[in-house]
Amino acid sequence: MSRWNEEFFIEKGLLLTAVSSIIIITLIIVFIFKEGLPAIQSYGFINFIFGMDWAPSSGQYGVFPMIIGSLGITALSLLMAVPLGILCAIFLAEVAPARMRKILNPTIQTLAGIPSVVYGFFGLILLVPFMRIHFGGTGFSMFTASIILTIMILPIIVSVSEDAIRSIPQEYKEASLALGATHWQTIKNVIFPAAIPGVITSVILGMGRAIGETLAIIMVAGNVVQIPGSIMDPVRALTSNIAIEMGYATGIHYNALFATGIVLIFMIIILLVLANYLHYKKKVTVGGGYL
Amino acid sequence: MKLKHGLGLVLILIIATAVYSTIITEKQYERIDVAGSTSVQPVAEALAQEYMKAHPRVKITVQGGGSGLGIRSVSQDIVAIGTSSMELNDNEGGKLKEYVIGKEGIVVAVNLKNPVDVISKDDLRAIFTGNISNWKELGGPDAPINVVVREDGSGTRKTFDDLVLKKTDKVKSDAIVQISTESIKLVVEQDPNAIGYISLAHMSPNVKAVKVDGVYPSMETILGGTYELHRPFLFLTKGEAKGAVKEFLEWCLSPDGQKIVENEKIVPVAS
């Protein structure tokens, strides 16, 4: 009796922990929709998504410039972080001597552990003046924000990609080398293609962090609601918009901030689906399983 | 099953401690919650600290969150005193009682290297709406003016906009937005072409205060009424204040309280 009971409780307990994330995300989405939909309804879906002006004091709630801002910052930082991260991961997994790895790995982990406000402060104190002096303008720009983001997502991309590359079976490498391929040819033609699903996962995780980052972006992006004419123009991200105005918002403005959250959730869902599809397309099947 | 008993015991203990401590605090302390404007927060904290020293049976907690939050939470009875660093609009004002505990100046700050010392109110309006965009037009060097403002909703911004801009004016669309007085100061300190507004209490020698219409911002000029850019610091209660809250508010407006207000570089209300 007591043994059966124990089995039952442990089983159900584990089930509960497993579905808790589903419950939490459902609750969050329901709450955000409940708070956000009134704004979209009263302001109009098209006006809200494609509106060019965000001026809560005069009742204008168009988030299009911020959608562009979020996407722009994320794309630009991925453009810099992905090649850098993947090459670094290949170096760590395949080329680096053990001693060097012992120094590099903890360094990269430390980079991942630094709080975002510290990155933001670093950006505000050092990077912004640097950009102003060398590229003109105010120094607050989409480019400045993406440099900070690049540093922030680099450790994620490096460590997850490195694990993916490292988990490629030794036989692949041995077979390739035995056929007379050089080390670089092996990396390029065998190891990296086999590791691509893991690398894509690392990029997804990095992208998630980049699009959700708020505080560091607030400090260096300039937070101007406009569609940037160049990468040197200041922008405002969707996340920043919520954080900046939440403290003051009342009434429809408050709802509009939640609606901004809805837009953000949909953007992330679309990007995740896209990335998962890529992941699925690129997976390598070996025997019964896949890597 | 042992585990279950253990868990139950822990749960009971936690609940017991929670209940016990609430009863104890209820008995020993009179609790006053204060929440609202981040600008008012430092002076409210100073007042609370001093008051609690003299009245050990009163416990005052001070939270930030913004003027909007202060107004909202006091009208919803979440806190006893809401704080605001901007005048209430007619809509909000009706149900709430206002206590002006001090006035704070708003300083227009530029970089120390900037030769411009005096800017008229009309020129300020032109700068922040984008009609003047080069320091040359104000007698400075031939360089673009980098305008730094606070976020929409900030008490400092609302006050500045109300006092300097006309109702139909829109702030220059490419003005950099910073979310605190300190970060505006930092930008102005670093960028020789920047201009921004900060509160007088946060003024420090690493940026330069501009004379507005020829008047230098200081406690004296605000008290004398010659410096125009200032705003009230408000304590708000829902309806008439009672009991410990009333005593605290009265003390804040007494000479003792006003001295602390002055120490925080906030202009005391002339009594």
Chai-1 contact restraints between the chains, C-beta under 6 A:
chainA,res_idxA,chainB,res_idxB,connection_type,confidence,min_distance_angstrom,max_distance_angstrom,comment,restraint_id
A,P56,B,D152,contact,1.0,0.0,6.0,A-B,restraint_1
A,S57,B,D152,contact,1.0,0.0,6.0,A-B,restraint_2
A,P129,B,Q190,contact,1.0,0.0,6.0,A-B,restraint_3
A,T138,B,N146,contact,1.0,0.0,6.0,A-B,restraint_4
A,T138,B,I176,contact,1.0,0.0,6.0,A-B,restraint_5
A,F140,B,I176,contact,1.0,0.0,6.0,A-B,restraint_6
A,G222,B,I176,contact,1.0,0.0,6.0,A-B,restraint_7
A,N223,B,V177,contact,1.0,0.0,6.0,A-B,restraint_8
A,V224,B,D174,contact,1.0,0.0,6.0,A-B,restraint_9
A,P234,B,I176,contact,1.0,0.0,6.0,A-B,restraint_10
A,I244,B,E151,contact,1.0,0.0,6.0,A-B,restraint_11
A,I244,B,I179,contact,1.0,0.0,6.0,A-B,restraint_12
A,E245,B,G153,contact,1.0,0.0,6.0,A-B,restraint_13
A,G247,B,G65,contact,1.0,0.0,6.0,A-B,restraint_14
A,G247,B,G66,contact,1.0,0.0,6.0,A-B,restraint_15
A,G247,B,L69,contact,1.0,0.0,6.0,A-B,restraint_16
A,Y248,B,G66,contact,1.0,0.0,6.0,A-B,restraint_17
A,Y248,B,G68,contact,1.0,0.0,6.0,A-B,restraint_18
A,Y248,B,G153,contact,1.0,0.0,6.0,A-B,restraint_19
A,T250,B,G68,contact,1.0,0.0,6.0,A-B,restraint_20
